[in-house]
């Protein structure tokens, strides 16, 4: 994981380590979002309620869709839009479908 190149690839201003408030904000938001999402998934898995987990995945699929839109609007690479974000949304929606069945 390389946070500075990742931030620059997402068109987030990134200075040198410890000198960019924009980067600190980007990393803080990204980290909190990822940790919270992971914790919710583990809690729902532990509860043994597949339908509830499916509902969460369905609702959470808006995250990669939103990320794809952000990258598109920022003139980011189309490979990232479709290969990463759209693919992630598709997998989440497929998993949600199987968990509902």
Secondary structure, 3 states (H helix, E strand, C coil): CCHHHHHHHCCCCCCCCCCCHHHHHHHHHHHHHHHHHHHHHHHHHHHCCHHHHHHHHHHHHHHHHHHHHHHHHCCCCHHHHHHHHHHHHHHHHHHHHHHHC
